[in-house]
């Protein structure tokens, strides 16, 4: 494991001098206020710069998947990296993609810098953003339940608007397993 003591110490000092993050954003759909990206920058930038810390965020694409990469860097050359997949139902809808990326930039920036906001932030929940996907082990489990039925696998992927089982949102795993088990039970009892 790479030594990042300079970065960790500088981040701890910076966090002790952050301003309170304002909540200048408002989501009328949820009737809630939230800290905008600008609010988070304002609350932390001076403290970060004073300690030799900087943050950069950029888009990275690989294998038809888009990721938001965030680097927290220290003047010593030490770096903490975060890489989060940007997931939208229709990746050709540039407006939703941009909104998802903006939403993620805010959350990842707050997370990597250790900025807290005082209340639940419901802004952007109506957009599908980065969803955690199932693990490789869970993919293997689904494949075992599917028993090589390519048509069934394609049906599941189509239902969840993904290209492969590995892109299934983790929140849907239990639902899929239950349906597959019920289907297996009904086909077994029918023979």
Buried (B, 14 or more C-beta within 10 A) or exposed (E): EEEBEBBEEBBEBBBEEBEEBBBEBEBEEBEBBBBBBEBBBBBBBBBBEEBBBEBEBEEEEEEEEBBBBBBBBBEBEBEBEBEBBBBBEEBEEEEBBEBBBBBBBBBBBBBBBEBEBEEEBBBBEEBBBBBEBBEEEBBEBBEEBBEEEEEBBEEBBEEBEBEEBBBBBEEBBEEBBEEBEEEEEEEEEEE
